[in-house]
Amino acid sequence: MQPLTLVYLLKLSIATTFLVYSSFLDLKERRVPNRVWKWMLITLSPLTIAEANTNQLIFGAAGSAYMVFLAYLFYRIGAWGALMQRQLWSSH
């Protein structure tokens, strides 16, 4: 078995475990705490980085930076959320 295939299977099993746990919490309490997703991110990020090559990491970082920039820009001009949607539809 190739090392990258092993990393992929490990990621798949860990992600499935987190998703089953979050489904259980959702059925039991009707809410899933944010700490579940934070632990999922912390656990799977090193495996994703280990699986990626240099180009994927560069484009991923650039894409993330661009999305953060756009989100901040939309926040600063007030173009975000349901309020903006309501303002767009009420003007017609």
ABEGO torsion letter per residue (X at the ends): XBAAAAAAAAAAAAAAAAAAAAAAAAAAAGBBBAAAAAAAAAAAAAAAAAABBAAAAAAAAAAAAAAAAAAAAAAAAGBBEAAAAAAAAAAX
